[in-house]
């Protein structure tokens, strides 16, 4: 089905149940894939990798938890694999996502030709469910690309509000720039697209909503637990209900207007 378009599944080697579940889903849709062993923040491998980050790499963009660092390491390792194999494009998935036949249609089309893809762009396939920024970004009605019958729309407003790295297509340039950013600045959140835009890792995002991600909680995500604990240490200013409603309405208007650009 997609023998000419690689698919990498980032997954902890110990997560047998997750691996079996997503493997069944991929096999049922006739999608070729390759597991990529994620780096466990509790492992000696992680401790060694963390210690070997150059001391002069620069200041972290944000304070990061160890699970967040391990997530960054894992995705950067996939980027290096893409470069080592001289792959022009690849799809990166995390092992807890769900999807239907539309994903196989996209991959089949890209296996035939990657000409619809634009260098300098990242193609995000969904996975925004449960995030605080869900639906707070604008999608163009004018700038669209249809791949395998699926319409990808250019993100025109608040591009950095597209978060998570559970399902996205990247090219060599993206991988090179992301690794370069790490070597010069040190740790950064791999799903912080504001940082990626500011450092020329990509120019634009095209988005479709065909991949879903489970609502994360402390029972199914070490990363989420670490972020909750980190937030407890922060002082967050609460807004009144009126102010929150006004800001929400303003966002909705801007998202609507952004669709016409």
LUMSE-302554 format. One record per residue: residue in one letter; chain; x, y, z of N, C-alpha, C in turn. Coordinates in steps of 0.001 Angstrom, whole numbers, plus 500000, padded with zeros to 6 digits. Layout:
<atoms>
ATOM   r   c      npx      npy      npz     capx     capy     capz      cpx      cpy      cpz
ATOM   A   A        X        Y        Z        X        Y        Z        X        Y        Z
...
</atoms>
This chain:
<atoms>
ATOM   r   c      npx      npy      npz     capx     capy     capz      cpx      cpy      cpz
ATOM   X   A   500824   498787   500000   500000   500000   500000   500857   501262   500000
ATOM   X   A   501837   501349   500916   502645   502568   501023   504128   502234   501023
ATOM   X   A   504513   501242   500188   505897   500779   500196   506893   501880   499867
ATOM   X   A   506451   502954   499217   507350   504057   498865   507227   505252   499793
ATOM   X   A   506455   505089   500870   506307   506193   501816   506429   505638   503238
ATOM   X   A   507552   505908   503916   507820   505284   505218   506934   505807   506343
ATOM   X   A   506626   504907   507271   505833   505234   508456   506593   504733   509682
ATOM   X   A   506877   505638   510618   507559   505276   511857   506590   505393   513022
ATOM   X   A   506552   504359   513854   505715   504352   515046   506620   504472   516263
ATOM   X   A   506563   505604   516952   507358   505778   518168   506644   505086   519319
ATOM   X   A   507348   504148   519948   506708   503324   520971   507762   502769   521922
ATOM   X   A   507453   502781   523214   508336   502132   524170   508365   500626   523895
ATOM   X   A   509540   500054   523918   509678   498624   523641   508874   497790   524629
ATOM   X   A   508690   498328   525829   507984   497585   526873   506463   497665   526752
ATOM   X   A   505960   498566   525901   504510   498729   525756   503956   497714   524761
ATOM   X   A   503993   496456   525145   503580   495370   524247   502128   495517   523826
ATOM   X   A   501257   495835   524772   499826   495933   524461   499548   497031   523444
ATOM   X   A   500170   498185   523638   499984   499279   522676   500502   498884   521305
ATOM   X   A   501666   498247   521278   502254   497850   520004   501349   496862   519267
ATOM   X   A   500833   495914   519993   499955   494922   519361   498688   495574   518823
ATOM   X   A   498157   496522   519571   496914   497176   519158   497103   497994   517889
ATOM   X   A   498157   498820   517853   498335   499661   516667   498823   498827   515485
ATOM   X   A   499559   497759   515748   499998   496880   514657   498797   496235   513974
ATOM   X   A   497821   495786   514772   496601   495204   514193   495878   496219   513326
ATOM   X   A   495777   497450   513830   495076   498497   513084   495783   498796   511770
ATOM   X   A   497087   498909   511813   497861   499197   510604   497799   498034   509614
ATOM   X   A   497929   496832   510115   497882   495652   509233   496512   495495   508587
ATOM   X   A   495465   495789   509336   494110   495690   508783   493894   496674   507644
ATOM   X   A   494623   497782   507678   494502   498789   506627   495607   498649   505575
ATOM   X   A   496393   497561   505700   497455   497280   504734   498486   498414   504674
ATOM   X   A   498837   498935   505837   499826   500004   505932   501148   499427   506418
ATOM   X   A   502208   499594   505636   503541   499167   506048   504075   500164   507076
ATOM   X   A   504787   499662   508075   505279   500544   509129   506514   499937   509786
ATOM   X   A   507156   500767   510584   508337   500333   511329   508265   500901   512736
ATOM   X   A   508419   500048   513736   508468   500528   515109   509818   501199   515370
ATOM   X   A   509760   502293   516104   510984   502964   516531   510946   503023   518055
ATOM   X   A   511942   502423   518692   511946   502335   520152   512120   503717   520785
ATOM   X   A   511084   504136   521510   511150   505412   522215   512141   505310   523371
ATOM   X   A   512653   506452   523796   513577   506505   524921   512779   506684   526209
ATOM   X   A   512970   505782   527130   512269   505807   528413   513023   506717   529378
ATOM   X   A   512326   507666   529960   512991   508621   530862   513547   507938   532121
ATOM   X   A   513119   506706   532388   513610   505976   533557   514832   505120   533237
ATOM   X   A   515263   505107   531992   516329   504207   531556   517715   504832   531687
ATOM   X   A   518721   503963   531695   520114   504430   531694   520425   505147   530381
ATOM   X   A   519781   504693   529315   519977   505330   528004   519602   506802   528071
ATOM   X   A   518466   507098   528712   518033   508485   528848   519014   509289   529698
ATOM   X   A   519416   508725   530813   520333   509438   531715   521636   509775   531014
ATOM   X   A   522121   508818   530221   523357   509049   529480   523183   510119   528410
ATOM   X   A   522069   510017   527672   521809   510995   526609   521641   512400   527188
ATOM   X   A   520925   512492   528295   520710   513782   528942   522025   514388   529398
ATOM   X   A   522885   513553   529966   524167   514030   530478   525079   514497   529355
ATOM   X   A   524899   513914   528175   525778   514234   527052   525299   515406   526210
ATOM   X   A   524189   516020   526601   523786   517241   525905   524840   518305   526193
ATOM   X   A   525403   518937   525168   526501   519884   525391   526154   520953   526424
ATOM   X   A   527090   521213   527308   526872   522200   528370   526683   523597   527809
ATOM   X   A   527260   523841   526643   527148   525179   526039   526031   525236   525007
ATOM   X   A   525091   524301   525124   524009   524237   524127   523055   525412   524227
ATOM   X   A   523116   526162   525304   522229   527323   525430   521186   527110   526493
ATOM   X   A   520392   528120   526733   519368   528053   527770   518122   527365   527246
ATOM   X   A   517514   526542   528088   516263   525900   527701   515199   526958   527431
ATOM   X   A   514313   526666   526483   513218   527586   526212   512248   527605   527386
ATOM   X   A   511984   526436   527931   511091   526336   529083   511658   525281   530024
ATOM   X   A   511203   525310   531258   511580   524268   532196   510874   522980   531777
ATOM   X   A   511641   521925   531597   511068   520681   531085   511184   519564   532105
ATOM   X   A   510192   518679   532085   510237   517488   532917   511037   516412   532190
ATOM   X   A   511450   515390   532899   512221   514320   532259   511408   513561   531207
ATOM   X   A   510115   513266   531438   509336   512643   530363   509274   513515   529102
ATOM   X   A   509196   514842   529276   509195   515732   528113   510534   515675   527383
ATOM   X   A   511619   515625   528146   512946   515516   527532   513078   514212   526759
ATOM   X   A   512592   513121   527359   512672   511821   526688   511851   511813   525406
ATOM   X   A   510711   512490   525434   509879   512606   524230   510638   513342   523132
ATOM   X   A   511297   514434   523507   512099   515183   522539   513209   514315   521974
ATOM   X   A   513930   513620   522841   514991   512725   522391   514465   511709   521375
ATOM   X   A   513302   511123   521656   512754   510066   520804   512438   510586   519411
ATOM   X   A   511786   511742   519336   511440   512293   518028   512687   512738   517265
ATOM   X   A   513652   513329   517959   514891   513729   517293   515637   512505   516755
ATOM   X   A   515565   511396   517482   516216   510171   517015   515559   509661   515731
ATOM   X   A   514235   509807   515632   513540   509446   514398   514000   510348   513256
ATOM   X   A   514136   511646   513530   514598   512580   512485   515974   512161   511980
ATOM   X   A   516839   511747   512910   518178   511316   512494   518090   510068   511635
ATOM   X   A   517179   509159   511968   516981   507956   511157   516519   508333   509745
ATOM   X   A   515629   509288   509646   515139   509745   508344   516291   510293   507508
ATOM   X   A   517167   511079   508130   518313   511653   507415   519318   510569   507039
ATOM   X   A   519579   509653   507966   520549   508590   507687   520121   507740   506498
ATOM   X   A   518826   507557   506341   518322   506746   505231   518035   507587   503984
ATOM   X   A   518307   508866   504091   518083   509784   502969   516636   509738   502476
ATOM   X   A   515710   509707   503421   514288   509702   503086   513827   511135   502862
ATOM   X   A   513069   511351   501815   512606   512701   501516   511470   513117   502443
ATOM   X   A   510550   512209   502700   509399   512469   503555   509111   511226   504393
ATOM   X   A   508443   511425   505520   508022   510282   506340   506872   510707   507238
ATOM   X   A   506058   509727   507606   504991   509943   508573   505456   509421   509925
ATOM   X   A   505286   510249   510956   505640   509866   512317   504351   509745   513128
ATOM   X   A   504152   508584   513741   502981   508349   514588   503435   507916   515974
ATOM   X   A   502665   508261   516990   502865   507683   518309   501908   506503   518461
ATOM   X   A   502197   505617   519387   501539   504312   519388   500141   504278   519990
ATOM   X   A   499633   505419   520473   498303   505409   521091   497240   506116   520255
ATOM   X   A   497547   506364   518990   496585   507049   518127   495610   506057   517499
ATOM   X   A   494533   506604   516950   493547   505790   516243   493213   506493   514922
ATOM   X   A   492851   505716   513920   492563   506270   512602   491747   505258   511824
ATOM   X   A   491266   505690   510660   490479   504797   509807   491101   504746   508415
ATOM   X   A   490331   504263   507444   490867   504029   506105   491370   505292   505420
ATOM   X   A   490940   506443   505865   491416   507673   505238   492932   507810   505322
ATOM   X   A   493527   507313   506407   494982   507378   506526   495642   506523   505451
ATOM   X   A   495118   505345   505207   495693   504493   504164   495524   505126   502790
ATOM   X   A   494425   505851   502576   494219   506550   501299   495284   507629   501102
ATOM   X   A   495580   508370   502166   496612   509411   502094   497971   508782   501794
ATOM   X   A   498307   507729   502513   499612   507096   502331   499747   506433   500967
ATOM   X   A   498656   505849   500479   498698   505243   499144   498967   506319   498084
ATOM   X   A   498318   507465   498215   498528   508554   497262   499968   509057   497315
ATOM   X   A   500507   509196   498528   501873   509695   498664   502904   508666   498245
ATOM   X   A   502537   507400   498302   503422   506351   497824   503569   506418   496309
ATOM   X   A   502511   506891   495654   502551   507061   494200   503350   508295   493804
ATOM   X   A   503172   509379   494604   503882   510628   494316   503820   511555   495525
ATOM   X   A   504953   512155   495861   504986   513124   496960   504915   514560   496447
ATOM   X   A   504629   514715   495165   504589   516065   494580   503567   516992   495234
ATOM   X   A   502450   516480   495811   501528   517409   496472   502115   518049   497727
ATOM   X   A   503136   517438   498315   503722   517959   499544   504689   519106   499242
ATOM   X   A   504663   520117   500069   505506   521292   499887   506626   521293   500919
ATOM   X   A   507861   521400   500437   508995   521476   501340   508862   522702   502234
ATOM   X   A   509251   522556   503475   509116   523664   504410   507795   523658   505142
ATOM   X   A   506948   522686   504826   505644   522583   505492   505581   521288   506288
ATOM   X   A   504887   521349   507404   504595   520150   508181   503119   519839   508010
ATOM   X   A   502801   518563   507858   501423   518133   507654   500953   517382   508894
ATOM   X   A   500070   518017   509650   499569   517442   510895   498233   516776   510602
ATOM   X   A   498095   515525   511050   496920   514735   510674   495852   514664   511757
ATOM   X   A   495979   515492   512787   494951   515516   513829   495559   515400   515210
ATOM   X   A   494860   514673   516085   495378   514412   517420   495246   515549   518405
ATOM   X   A   494343   516482   518154   494215   517647   519030   493194   517469   520154
ATOM   X   A   492518   516351   520188   491451   516151   521159   491969   516266   522594
ATOM   X   A   491239   517047   523395   491577   517168   524803   492594   518235   525136
ATOM   X   A   493170   518889   524122   494136   519952   524398   493398   521254   524664
ATOM   X   A   494009   522119   525450   493380   523403   525775   493307   524329   524574
ATOM   X   A   494141   524050   523563   494185   524912   522378   493361   524369   521216
ATOM   X   A   492617   523277   521448   491850   522664   520372   490845   523657   519804
ATOM   X   A   490857   523800   518482   489953   524685   517744   490244   526167   517985
ATOM   X   A   491438   526481   518491   491812   527882   518674   492740   528358   517564
ATOM   X   A   492873   527573   516515   493657   528004   515366   492751   528065   514147
ATOM   X   A   493092   528960   513209   492269   529155   512017   492770   528354   510834
ATOM   X   A   491839   527775   510074   492172   526985   508897   491614   527646   507653
ATOM   X   A   492454   527795   506647   492063   528487   505428   491064   527686   504601
ATOM   X   A   490101   528401   504026   489187   527802   503067   489735   527912   501649
ATOM   X   A   490746   528758   501481   491301   529040   500163   492550   528218   499872
ATOM   X   A   493436   528109   500853   494697   527392   500663   494550   525967   501190
ATOM   X   A   494246   525071   500291   494031   523667   500656   494781   522750   499699
ATOM   X   A   495034   521546   500153   495621   520504   499313   494840   519215   499537
ATOM   X   A   494505   518539   498478   493790   517271   498595   494766   516141   498290
ATOM   X   A   494912   515243   499246   495821   514104   499120   495036   512836   499432
ATOM   X   A   494929   511973   498472   494189   510732   498681   492738   510966   499068
ATOM   X   A   492152   512029   498543   490764   512341   498845   490568   513088   500160
ATOM   X   A   491651   513320   500898   491577   514035   502182   492070   515461   501982
ATOM   X   A   491278   516417   502468   491642   517817   502284   492457   518322   503476
ATOM   X   A   493641   518809   503183   494485   519464   504168   494324   520974   503992
ATOM   X   A   494079   521666   505110   493902   523117   505057   495070   523824   505737
ATOM   X   A   495537   524886   505131   496646   525652   505689   496206   526362   506964
ATOM   X   A   497034   526282   508006   496743   526986   509258   497142   528445   509080
ATOM   X   A   496175   529339   509253   496407   530755   508967   496402   531638   510197
ATOM   X   A   495843   531164   511296   495762   531984   512497   496197   531162   513707
ATOM   X   A   497104   531744   514519   497606   531072   515720   498173   529688   515375
ATOM   X   A   499119   529667   514465   499678   528392   514015   500303   527586   515154
ATOM   X   A   500821   528291   516144   501482   527589   517242   500495   526877   518162
ATOM   X   A   499187   527133   517960   498184   526448   518766   497966   524997   518318
ATOM   X   A   498555   524633   517178   498515   523233   516755   499597   522507   517540
ATOM   X   A   499199   521683   518490   500163   521039   519370   500206   519535   519134
ATOM   X   A   500970   518862   519962   501190   517415   519936   501998   516958   518705
ATOM   X   A   502642   515846   518874   503424   515248   517785   503048   513779   517622
ATOM   X   A   501757   513502   517698   501313   512105   517608   501050   511662   516178
ATOM   X   A   500973   512615   515227   500686   512229   513838   501036   513383   512904
ATOM   X   A   502199   513270   512262   502606   514364   511381   503592   513872   510320
ATOM   X   A   503577   514548   509185   504456   514252   508063   505526   515330   507987
ATOM   X   A   506777   514897   507874   507896   515841   507813   508834   515473   506673
ATOM   X   A   509660   516435   506301   510644   516201   505252   512060   516343   505812
ATOM   X   A   513040   516163   504945   514440   516232   505359   514784   517588   505960
ATOM   X   A   514287   518642   505353   514606   519979   505861   514140   520136   507298
ATOM   X   A   512924   519705   507578   512378   519783   508937   513294   519045   509909
ATOM   X   A   513687   517840   509540   514531   517032   510416   515882   517694   510656
ATOM   X   A   516476   518206   509602   517770   518869   509728   517692   520083   510638
ATOM   X   A   516672   520908   510436   516549   522135   511214   516212   521848   512678
ATOM   X   A   515393   520819   512919   515038   520463   514294   516260   519973   515056
ATOM   X   A   517094   519174   514411   518319   518690   515044   519319   519830   515245
ATOM   X   A   519390   520721   514294   520272   521888   514415   519845   522759   515587
ATOM   X   A   518535   522927   515763   518012   523726   516868   518416   523113   518204
ATOM   X   A   518348   521786   518302   518720   521125   519545   520207   521303   519839
ATOM   X   A   521024   521218   518800   522467   521331   518998   522886   522735   519407
ATOM   X   A   522087   523734   519013   522448   525120   519333   521755   525661   520574
ATOM   X   A   520559   525150   520886   519783   525694   521999   519525   524701   523130
ATOM   X   A   519823   523448   522910   519534   522467   523947   518077   522039   523909
ATOM   X   A   517585   521605   525051   516233   521046   525115   515155   522055   524725
ATOM   X   A   514145   521553   524009   512930   522324   523738   511795   521325   523595
ATOM   X   A   510584   521776   523881   509421   520910   523743   509227   520578   522272
ATOM   X   A   509208   519311   521955   509160   518884   520559   507840   519268   519891
ATOM   X   A   506785   519531   520691   505496   519923   520103   505227   521423   520239
ATOM   X   A   506244   522196   520620   506076   523653   520723   506355   524265   519356
ATOM   X   A   505306   524406   518572   505504   524847   517191   505831   526329   517080
ATOM   X   A   505602   527089   518126   506041   528481   518125   507559   528540   518033
ATOM   X   A   508226   527704   518807   509683   527618   518755   510146   527159   517377
ATOM   X   A   509442   526179   516817   509830   525644   515519   509673   526686   514414
ATOM   X   A   508628   527501   514491   508460   528573   513509   509538   529637   513674
ATOM   X   A   509803   530028   514896   510773   531088   515156   512183   530711   514709
ATOM   X   A   512462   529409   514646   513804   528950   514284   513854   528277   512917
ATOM   X   A   512869   528580   512084   512872   528159   510677   512915   526639   510492
ATOM   X   A   512372   525905   511450   512255   524469   511256   511205   524186   510183
ATOM   X   A   510183   525032   510134   509160   524917   509093   508579   526295   508825
ATOM   X   A   507904   526413   507689   507285   527687   507301   505784   527693   507558
ATOM   X   A   505142   526573   507294   503682   526509   507400   503246   525131   507876
ATOM   X   A   502000   525079   508346   501368   523819   508716   500120   523631   507873
ATOM   X   A   499942   522425   507374   498676   522022   506764   498047   520981   507696
ATOM   X   A   496753   521098   507900   496089   520298   508926   494875   519561   508361
ATOM   X   A   494716   518316   508781   493472   517579   508573   493183   516839   509870
ATOM   X   A   491964   516386   510042   491582   515793   511323   491129   514350   511133
ATOM   X   A   492083   513488   510735   491727   512088   510481   492359   511138   511493
ATOM   X   A   493212   511656   512356   493848   510848   513397   493391   511372   514756
ATOM   X   A   492975   510477   515611   492523   510886   516941   493498   510390   517999
ATOM   X   A   493517   511115   519093   494392   510787   520217   493528   510665   521458
ATOM   X   A   493746   509658   522284   492924   509517   523495   493121   510697   524428
ATOM   X   A   492081   511013   525194   492209   512054   526199   493196   511565   527248
ATOM   X   A   494287   512305   527412   495337   511836   528306   495019   512194   529753
ATOM   X   A   495476   511343   530644   495335   511589   532078   496510   510933   532787
ATOM   X   A   496540   511051   534100   497702   510563   534840   497808   509040   534814
ATOM   X   A   496728   508356   534454   496763   506895   534439   497289   506322   533128
ATOM   X   A   497243   507110   532043   497676   506566   530763   498842   507328   530134
ATOM   X   A   499412   508290   530875   500484   509086   530283   501443   509610   531349
ATOM   X   A   502690   509112   531298   503717   509649   532193   503978   511123   531882
ATOM   X   A   503866   511464   530593   504103   512843   530188   503062   513772   530798
ATOM   X   A   501793   513354   530764   500731   514176   531326   500894   514316   532837
ATOM   X   A   501254   513253   533512   501462   513306   534960   502575   514289   535296
ATOM   X   A   503649   514255   534531   504768   515159   534800   504370   516611   534575
ATOM   X   A   503504   516844   533557   503073   518218   533282   502115   518725   534353
ATOM   X   A   501255   517845   534852   500345   518241   535931   501138   518619   537176
ATOM   X   A   502133   517810   537501   502956   518103   538665   503731   519404   538477
ATOM   X   A   504163   519655   537237   504888   520898   536967   503970   522099   537119
ATOM   X   A   502725   521963   536660   501777   523077   536749   501422   523402   538198
ATOM   X   A   501459   522385   539059   501146   522627   540464   502136   523577   541107
ATOM   X   A   503339   523617   540542   504379   524462   541095   504308   525884   540566
ATOM   X   A   503445   526107   539583   503329   527431   538979   502153   528193   539556
ATOM   X   A   502303   529495   539617   501215   530354   540067   500443   530834   538849
ATOM   X   A   499188   530404   538732   498381   530724   537558   497315   531752   537932
ATOM   X   A   497284   532843   537195   496303   533892   537446   494969   533486   536832
ATOM   X   A   493924   533471   537649   492610   533055   537179   491838   534254   536623
ATOM   X   A   491109   534021   535511   490288   535067   534916   488849   534910   535373
ATOM   X   A   488131   536015   535339   486714   535959   535668   485970   535269   534530
ATOM   X   A   484756   534807   534810   483949   534137   533800   483659   535068   532632
ATOM   X   A   483374   536332   532922   483056   537310   531868   484250   537508   530946
ATOM   X   A   485432   537707   531545   486641   537913   530743   486935   536668   529906
ATOM   X   A   486786   535500   530504   487035   534252   529780   486089   534106   528583
ATOM   X   A   484804   534473   528780   483826   534374   527684   484138   535368   526578
ATOM   X   A   484572   536562   526957   484928   537581   525948   486129   537115   525129
ATOM   X   A   487137   536587   525823   488319   536103   525115   487981   534932   524206
ATOM   X   A   487098   534057   524671   486681   532915   523854   485953   533385   522599
ATOM   X   A   485072   534378   522742   484347   534918   521595   485307   535579   520618
ATOM   X   A   486265   536318   521151   487259   536965   520289   488036   535925   519483
ATOM   X   A   488428   534844   520141   489136   533774   519453   488283   533191   518334
ATOM   X   A   487035   532937   518620   486164   532327   517626   486009   533224   516403
ATOM   X   A   485897   534529   516626   485782   535480   515514   487060   535465   514684
ATOM   X   A   488199   535494   515357   489471   535520   514638   489716   534219   513887
ATOM   X   A   489331   533093   514483   489464   531808   513789   488607   531807   512533
ATOM   X   A   487402   532348   512632   486499   532427   511479   487091   533311   510385
ATOM   X   A   487595   534497   510777   488173   535406   509797   489418   534828   509162
ATOM   X   A   490167   534051   509956   491386   533456   509432   491144   532462   508316
ATOM   X   A   489949   531924   508232   489658   530928   507196   489596   531543   505808
ATOM   X   A   489512   532897   505728   489417   533558   504429   490768   534058   503931
ATOM   X   A   491843   533650   504604   493179   534051   504164   493959   532862   503637
</atoms>
